[in-house]
Amino acid sequence: MSEIYAAEGQKGLDREVIRMLYEYAELRGSHKSLERYRYAKDAPAARAIYQKYMDKIDDCYGQMDEADQKSVWYKPTEKAKEYRAYEREMREKMYSEIAERCGEYDRKQKNKDLER
């Protein structure tokens, strides 16, 4: 995480946290630093972003023939390799787009603080 933050800053760190939350982690606790990630991940807008990219991934998978589909995870064919690359690219875009909502949360919080 430190390397990503050093190379890409807060945006990169947010993207990686969002990736972790979608792939294998869960937010626990009530510390205020977690709120930005809850905001980014749990809102209806995030679900819409998630669905948009999952539909693209599913469409790509559905366009492959059965032999290519069966080989995606074991001895992949060229088409299966192309699918996996496409899936990685779409997930990267999805995580980045959802992570942008962390910045939106920060701006809203800053505005609230200024109003006080």
Backbone bond lengths (Angstrom), bond angles and torsions (degrees), N, CA, C in turn:
res aa  C-N    CA-C-N  psi(-1)  N-CA   C-N-CA  omega(-1)  CA-C   N-CA-C  phi
1 M - - - 1.444 - - 1.526 110.41 -
2 S 1.332 115.83 -37.68 1.463 119.63 179.52 1.521 111.17 -63.50
3 E 1.327 116.07 -39.56 1.468 119.75 179.50 1.527 110.95 -65.39
4 I 1.320 115.78 -41.11 1.466 119.87 179.28 1.523 109.70 -65.37
5 Y 1.328 116.67 -44.14 1.463 119.96 178.96 1.526 110.81 -62.01
6 A 1.327 116.59 -41.92 1.470 120.06 179.76 1.529 111.03 -64.50
7 A 1.323 116.82 -37.60 1.464 120.81 -176.90 1.529 113.21 -82.65
8 E 1.345 117.27 -36.60 1.460 120.15 -170.78 1.521 114.81 -123.01
9 G 1.309 117.42 -7.83 1.453 120.17 179.41 1.517 113.02 77.37
10 Q 1.321 115.40 -161.48 1.465 121.73 -175.62 1.518 112.93 -60.79
11 K 1.349 117.42 -37.58 1.465 120.16 -179.89 1.523 111.43 -60.30
12 G 1.321 116.06 -44.12 1.460 120.07 179.35 1.515 111.61 -65.72
13 L 1.316 116.35 -41.43 1.459 120.74 178.42 1.530 110.34 -63.05
14 D 1.328 116.87 -44.30 1.467 120.54 178.61 1.526 110.59 -59.81
15 R 1.325 116.79 -43.69 1.474 120.78 179.73 1.527 110.67 -59.74
16 E 1.323 117.04 -43.13 1.459 120.01 -178.57 1.524 112.01 -69.25
17 V 1.324 117.42 -36.66 1.473 119.95 176.12 1.522 109.41 -64.89
18 I 1.321 117.26 -43.69 1.465 120.97 178.28 1.526 109.71 -61.85
19 R 1.323 118.20 -42.10 1.467 121.42 177.43 1.538 109.99 -57.58
20 M 1.328 115.81 -47.09 1.461 120.02 179.75 1.526 110.94 -59.92
21 L 1.317 116.54 -41.83 1.463 120.47 -178.10 1.524 112.17 -66.47
22 Y 1.312 117.17 -33.43 1.462 119.97 178.43 1.520 112.26 -81.26
23 E 1.324 117.63 -28.94 1.454 119.36 -172.86 1.521 114.75 -98.50
24 Y 1.339 118.50 -35.02 1.465 115.80 -175.67 1.519 116.06 -159.91
25 A 1.286 120.57 -0.72 1.465 121.00 -176.24 1.530 110.04 -119.55
26 E 1.312 115.11 169.02 1.464 119.92 176.26 1.529 108.44 -142.60
27 L 1.331 114.49 145.49 1.467 119.49 178.13 1.514 109.61 -77.49
28 R 1.308 115.13 130.66 1.466 120.26 175.99 1.509 108.35 -132.95
29 G 1.303 115.34 148.69 1.448 119.47 178.96 1.507 111.81 98.02
30 S 1.317 114.08 177.76 1.460 118.77 -175.50 1.523 112.50 -128.65
31 H 1.314 117.12 19.12 1.463 119.09 178.76 1.527 109.53 -62.41
32 K 1.329 116.11 141.40 1.467 119.63 -175.22 1.527 112.87 -63.26
33 S 1.320 118.61 -22.18 1.467 120.50 178.80 1.531 112.10 -68.98
34 L 1.333 117.27 -17.28 1.464 121.15 179.45 1.525 112.39 -84.77
35 E 1.312 116.84 -18.01 1.468 120.80 -174.68 1.520 112.60 -60.73
36 R 1.304 116.83 -36.80 1.475 119.06 -178.81 1.526 110.81 -63.47
37 Y 1.346 117.21 -34.26 1.462 120.69 179.35 1.524 111.21 -77.15
38 R 1.310 117.57 -35.22 1.468 120.40 174.22 1.533 109.46 -62.73
39 Y 1.324 115.03 -45.74 1.461 120.79 179.25 1.530 109.87 -57.55
40 A 1.310 116.47 -46.01 1.464 121.30 -176.41 1.527 111.92 -67.13
41 K 1.309 116.55 -41.17 1.468 120.51 -171.13 1.524 114.51 -90.85
42 D 1.318 118.61 -33.59 1.457 120.39 -168.88 1.524 115.50 -96.30
43 A 1.295 118.35 -6.71 1.469 121.38 -177.91 1.533 111.23 -75.13
44 P 1.331 116.57 154.06 1.472 119.72 176.25 1.536 112.70 -54.79
45 A 1.321 117.74 -34.32 1.464 120.28 179.04 1.534 111.02 -62.34
46 A 1.322 116.82 -37.65 1.470 120.33 178.56 1.523 110.09 -67.90
47 R 1.313 116.86 -38.44 1.461 119.77 178.13 1.533 110.54 -64.17
48 A 1.322 116.11 -37.27 1.470 120.24 178.00 1.531 110.75 -66.14
49 I 1.319 117.06 -41.99 1.467 121.29 177.25 1.522 109.43 -62.02
50 Y 1.325 116.40 -47.48 1.465 121.68 179.14 1.525 110.06 -56.64
51 Q 1.324 116.90 -48.53 1.460 120.80 -177.59 1.522 111.87 -63.42
52 K 1.334 116.89 -38.78 1.464 121.10 179.50 1.530 110.66 -58.73
53 Y 1.320 116.42 -46.57 1.462 119.54 -177.88 1.527 112.17 -75.24
54 M 1.319 117.85 -36.20 1.473 119.68 177.73 1.526 110.49 -65.02
55 D 1.334 116.87 -36.51 1.467 120.17 176.79 1.521 110.63 -62.83
56 K 1.328 117.37 -41.36 1.473 120.90 178.14 1.528 110.57 -63.13
57 I 1.325 116.06 -43.82 1.467 120.60 179.76 1.530 110.10 -64.31
58 D 1.326 116.39 -45.64 1.467 120.50 179.53 1.528 111.59 -62.86
59 D 1.328 117.01 -39.85 1.469 120.55 178.08 1.524 110.86 -61.47
60 C 1.315 116.07 -43.77 1.471 120.80 179.44 1.532 110.16 -61.62
61 Y 1.323 115.73 -44.47 1.465 120.50 179.10 1.531 110.29 -62.44
62 G 1.315 116.33 -43.37 1.457 121.36 -178.95 1.519 114.07 -65.10
63 Q 1.321 116.98 -21.75 1.459 120.60 -179.95 1.531 112.68 -83.10
64 M 1.328 116.59 -11.29 1.458 119.32 177.69 1.525 109.50 -81.35
65 D 1.329 116.42 152.75 1.456 117.61 175.10 1.529 109.68 -77.15
66 E 1.315 115.91 168.10 1.459 121.34 -171.96 1.533 112.94 -59.48
67 A 1.312 117.31 -39.51 1.467 120.35 -179.48 1.527 110.86 -62.89
68 D 1.328 116.81 -41.11 1.466 120.30 177.85 1.530 110.47 -66.96
69 Q 1.318 117.30 -41.31 1.466 120.90 178.49 1.525 111.36 -59.85
70 K 1.310 116.56 -41.43 1.469 120.37 -178.80 1.523 112.12 -69.65
71 S 1.319 117.21 -20.57 1.465 120.12 -176.27 1.530 113.66 -97.77
72 V 1.320 117.93 3.62 1.460 120.53 -175.42 1.524 111.91 -55.59
73 W 1.315 117.91 -42.40 1.468 121.17 -174.15 1.525 113.61 -102.85
74 Y 1.331 118.47 -13.07 1.455 120.54 -178.02 1.517 109.17 -138.30
75 K 1.316 116.38 119.67 1.469 122.63 -177.14 1.528 111.32 49.24
76 P 1.324 116.34 64.27 1.472 119.65 -174.78 1.530 113.75 -66.27
77 T 1.325 114.03 140.77 1.459 121.39 172.20 1.528 108.03 -76.19
78 E 1.333 116.70 174.98 1.470 119.84 177.61 1.531 111.01 -60.39
79 K 1.327 116.33 -42.07 1.474 119.89 179.10 1.532 110.45 -63.94
80 A 1.320 116.72 -39.45 1.470 120.50 179.03 1.522 110.10 -66.39
81 K 1.324 117.76 -37.85 1.467 121.36 177.20 1.524 110.18 -64.92
82 E 1.327 116.63 -41.24 1.467 120.93 177.37 1.533 110.31 -62.44
83 Y 1.326 116.01 -41.23 1.464 120.23 177.92 1.527 110.50 -61.15
84 R 1.321 117.58 -46.94 1.468 121.09 -178.78 1.532 110.66 -61.27
85 A 1.330 117.27 -40.17 1.466 120.70 177.50 1.527 110.07 -64.59
86 Y 1.321 116.12 -42.21 1.469 120.72 178.22 1.523 110.46 -63.36
87 E 1.324 116.59 -43.44 1.461 120.61 179.23 1.527 110.59 -61.05
88 R 1.330 117.78 -44.59 1.475 121.11 178.06 1.521 110.86 -60.22
89 E 1.324 116.22 -44.13 1.467 120.84 -179.75 1.532 111.15 -62.70
90 M 1.327 117.19 -44.40 1.464 121.09 -179.29 1.533 110.86 -66.39
91 R 1.320 117.29 -40.46 1.462 120.08 178.00 1.529 110.57 -64.77
92 E 1.316 117.00 -40.71 1.465 120.63 178.23 1.528 110.31 -60.04
93 K 1.323 116.22 -45.38 1.471 120.49 178.31 1.525 110.94 -63.58
94 M 1.329 116.03 -42.01 1.463 120.49 -179.70 1.524 110.75 -62.49
95 Y 1.324 117.48 -48.72 1.463 120.16 -179.34 1.526 110.65 -61.95
96 S 1.317 117.36 -39.62 1.468 120.56 178.45 1.516 111.43 -64.24
97 E 1.326 116.10 -43.08 1.467 120.14 -178.85 1.534 111.07 -66.19
98 I 1.315 116.73 -41.54 1.465 119.70 178.37 1.528 109.91 -68.13
99 A 1.318 117.29 -39.28 1.468 121.32 -179.45 1.527 112.00 -63.80
100 E 1.325 117.80 -27.06 1.470 120.68 177.05 1.525 111.10 -58.91
101 R 1.318 116.07 -25.41 1.470 120.58 179.38 1.524 111.16 -67.83
102 C 1.337 118.44 -21.83 1.477 120.52 175.34 1.523 109.51 -63.23
103 G 1.333 116.32 -42.73 1.453 120.57 177.24 1.515 111.49 -64.47
104 E 1.326 116.05 -37.19 1.467 120.87 176.59 1.537 109.79 -61.70
105 Y 1.317 116.47 -43.45 1.467 121.25 177.42 1.524 110.10 -60.39
106 D 1.327 116.51 -45.54 1.469 120.31 -179.58 1.524 111.35 -59.90
107 R 1.337 116.61 -42.27 1.473 120.32 179.54 1.528 110.84 -64.39
108 K 1.329 116.71 -41.57 1.464 120.06 178.46 1.522 110.62 -63.65
109 Q 1.319 117.44 -41.74 1.459 121.03 179.34 1.526 110.73 -64.80
110 K 1.317 115.57 -40.15 1.463 119.67 179.84 1.529 109.81 -63.33
111 N 1.321 116.53 -42.01 1.463 121.12 178.24 1.517 111.27 -63.02
112 K 1.333 117.04 -41.02 1.464 120.50 177.31 1.513 111.03 -62.66
113 D 1.326 116.08 -41.87 1.465 120.14 179.35 1.522 111.37 -64.57
114 L 1.338 117.19 -37.15 1.448 120.62 179.62 1.535 112.41 -69.37
115 E 1.332 115.42 -28.93 1.461 120.02 -179.90 1.542 111.84 -72.62
116 R 1.311 116.20 -21.12 1.483 120.04 -176.76 1.477 112.49 -77.52
